[in-house]
Amino acid sequence: MEVVSFFKTQHHFIFITKYRHPILKGNVDVEIPELTRQTCNAFEIEMLENIVSKTMLTC
């Protein structure tokens, strides 16, 4: 059976606290991107960008 269609989807996830209060503490800026990368690799997902600050996480 021949593949006759191809789909490319991109999703943008942003996790933000209410009123943007800084709740992320410690070395979360190192740990979260690494965990996100591992999860993406496990599901064969290509991560284009990963931004972490004290008030938000963008994937």
C-alpha positions in Angstrom: 0.0 0.0 0.0 1.4 3.4 -1.0 1.3 6.4 1.3 -0.5 9.2 -0.5 -0.7 11.9 2.1 1.5 13.5 4.7 0.6 15.6 7.7 2.9 18.0 9.5 1.5 19.5 12.7 3.0 21.9 15.1 1.7 22.6 18.7 2.7 25.3 21.0 2.3 24.7 24.8 2.6 27.5 27.3 2.3 26.9 31.0 1.8 30.2 32.9 0.8 30.8 36.6 -2.2 33.0 37.4 -1.1 36.6 37.6 2.4 35.4 36.5 3.6 35.0 40.0 7.2 33.6 40.1 6.8 30.1 41.6 9.5 28.2 39.7 12.5 28.0 42.0 15.9 26.4 42.1 17.6 25.0 39.0 14.2 24.3 37.3 15.6 26.1 34.2 17.9 23.2 33.7 15.7 20.3 34.9 12.5 21.1 33.0 14.1 21.4 29.5 16.0 18.1 30.1 12.8 16.3 31.1 10.9 17.8 28.2 13.7 16.6 25.8 13.6 13.1 27.2 9.8 12.9 26.9 9.9 14.2 23.3 12.6 11.7 22.4 10.6 8.8 23.9 7.6 9.7 21.7 9.7 10.6 18.6 8.6 14.3 18.8 10.8 17.0 17.5 11.1 19.9 19.9 11.7 23.2 18.1 12.1 25.5 21.1 12.0 25.3 24.9 12.0 28.4 27.0 11.8 28.4 30.8 11.5 31.5 33.1 10.5 31.9 36.7 6.9 32.6 35.6 6.3 30.4 32.6 7.3 27.4 30.6 7.1 27.4 26.8 7.4 24.3 24.6 
